[in-house]
């Protein structure tokens, strides 16, 4: 990928796509192609074919997807499997037909079995049953990985698949029902502080462990891998560190400056107990994350207050 290469960022408005776009612009990539989902519905095969026919990008970052937290996944399984299968099928197939030089497909750490050995290595994929709360999404992502590997084998394409851990940062979704835990906690503690409330409820038991990677670090990994990684095998991207949900809540509470109590809502699901990634493969290639979690939460909270001044 050269500085003048035509680069299509599918999903450039989302958490990951917007971070990739920011990073590419910072690094001087000047020929970026983007379309909002209103301008181009990637679930529509004809629209997607026409777009690729007209634009013929050299490289594609496939960050367009239907994503969400544990409740969104549990509530809308059909939407999650349908939208993600159709988007990836259309984009990967058109990228092949129109001769895209390299495509980076974004998976997720939830593709690994619920009880995979921790930390989870790339080899653990498909070694056991999935976590039920997000199995439809995981199956769609596993299908996308398999598509990339199959096109590489049959057609000699260079479609790489990366598996990020739980992500957070500027541009995240802060809706309390559909979001992931970290943005939800930022909003909950912030609103409780502003309203002078004495307690904040978090979902589940607080005991599950999660790994959190700042989306700007992920964007750096996407650029790094687009430039240096050409293997069909999946590659994990994370921090190699995990916290319990309760420890995370305490960190967010401190960053926000909320002084009340944290209470648990056991009626909400815990999801998978752990999903820590083994990142030795990407580390061996020379990539390292930069944000530590506390500083990343501070950075995200500053962005949140600027973006939602009236919350
Ligand atoms: O981030 P999260 O929604 O998704 O939930 P997963 C992580 C943990 O945080 C769960 C707890 O144990 C939740 O019960 N939690 C506590 C909360 N309070 C809250 C809250 O207010 N909101 C939310 N959302 N969670 C997702 C998958 O799993 O991981 C997606 O469903 C994707 O498909 C994503 O793979 C990366 O980490 O459990």
Boltz pocket constraint, residues with backbone or C-beta under 6 A from the ligand:
constraints:
  - pocket:
      binder: B
      contacts: [[A, 68], [A, 69], [A, 70], [A, 71], [A, 73], [A, 108], [A, 109], [A, 110], [A, 133], [A, 134], [A, 137], [A, 164], [A, 165], [A, 166], [A, 167], [A, 176], [A, 177], [A, 178], [A, 179], [A, 180], [A, 181], [A, 182], [A, 184], [A, 185], [A, 201], [A, 202], [A, 203], [A, 204], [A, 205], [A, 208], [A, 210], [A, 245], [A, 268], [A, 269], [A, 270], [A, 271], [A, 272]]
      max_distance: 6.0
